[in-house]
């Protein structure tokens, strides 16, 4: 006989063992007299191991545990944007208003702090009429949720089967709990509301997964040109403390071309997360001038919050992103950081007695990472019309001591398509973003090259590959320079070092706070790189005709190449087109000057 109640047997940190007959794996439960949030993570007979998402101090054996009969779920509907939630989707501003305390008080459940506002009325605009046949995933109507986003109310996948519309609410204002449509199905009449729940650990269904062929433009040159990410792709940003992970996440949130962005601050230091959160709340969408929060939902679970809730926050964020993907939007999820998530997983696993694997992490760590990154993708959504939507994931990793061979980083490499490793040495030398161009990679270069060649320039791939070759060769020559000095190099090799310097200073380096340099669109990126490669190619020709590399480097037009990124705005990129001819002319004049000197000296 199952029961909806049980009792606590013992407590070990965030893990509670309870006598709870009939419990289901991953079922949401309320623990103790305060009703703390918990989730069943292991079952042994009538005993259930529960990870509690709130501080367990003060709990005693014998206190009640109440089952809900349903898994931990995201509440999805109008009002979810422009909100800040904790890891189990409780709105943090509402909790502060209730408690007037800087920390989340225990025992505040969904009744006291519901994830969605059930009192607010929204303008409902129906898109179906009585008698229409609807499939799972069809758009029943729309709600102008914010000035930037139209919320599309779906016939949700919780109902599994379609049917015929027998009632639809006329255009007007309704709460999310009002019935806005009734659908007659073979299983009976379904009353549809503007909101529904979805289990966070279960991926939302779709018709078909499509290959990632179009780049997600981030405005960061190192990423877009050297290590691009495709719409629906997955990337990791590993780096030690102080290497710029949070600034990179902030820049991605503000300037990426994704329609909606969902930052998940998971287990980061409280003061750093508060600073990042305040920054995100003040950001302005550069395309519209509206607050960025109007197309954003933030999940925050700092390191001083209960450890178990870190795991839930990752799943909560990706479920919300999938919900908007199903509406036909491109969603961008940024998790900072998955290392804290994995550490929470390790702590809970050890406390419930699971066998540890590498560095104490549970054996299923790779599986959980794979499940998370596999939820990225560009898909054909459910419903009529072959609607397209996507979830793109960029997650930071915080390896202890910057060791990229530790389990979280090494396993993550197996499941991502782009790798943006941050280098502390670059960060300390004030090179931002501090992405190591020798260690980074992208599996999307081949798939997005066709888009760039069609929309930017036919030789985009050729220039990009040549830049990579120059940087790789520079690293090899630097070893020679350290041992023998620059005198051991040929003029061609010295010229290559000069070109590599310009690529690093004039292209890869980017100021996240400079009004002109902060965002670089593909045309500007292409022409900045083309100018440097033109200098390299024309310079080699000049060297073969007797011009020394030092003379090429000292040309005024060449010295300015490193500054163009901060002088030319995106919409003014055609100035760079004109600059190329000026550069070529300066090199040709230098060649003529040296040839004239040679002729004079011979005479």
ABEGO torsion letter per residue (X at the ends): XBBABBBBABBBEABBBBBBBGBBBGBBBBBEAAGBBBBBABBBEABBBBBBABBABGBBBGBBBBBAGBBBBBBBEBGABGBBBBAAGBBAAAAAAAAGBABBBBGBBAAABBABBAABBBBBBBABBBGBBBBBGBBABBBBABAABBBBBBBBAAAGBBBBBABBBBBEBBBAABBABBBBBAAEBBBBBABBBBBAABBBBBABBBBBABBBBAGBAAAAAABBBBBGBBBBBBEBBGAGAAAAAAAAAAABABABBBBBBBGBBAAAAAAAAAAAAABBBAAAGBBAAAABBBBBBBAABBAAAAAAAAAAAAAAAAAAAAAGBBBBBBBOBAAAAAAAAAAAAAAAGBBBBBGGBBAAAAAAAAAAAAABEBBBBBEBGGBBBBBBBBBBBBBBGGBAABAAAAAAAAABABBBBBBAAAAAAGBOBABBAAABBBAAAAAAAAAAAAAABAAAAAAAAAAAAAAAAAAAAAAAAAAAEAAABBAAAAAAAAAAAAAAAAAABBBAABAAAABBBAAAAAAAAAAAAAAAAAAAAAAAAGBBAAAAAABAAAAAAAAAAAABBAAAAAAAAAAAAAAAAAAAAAAAAAAAAAAAAAX
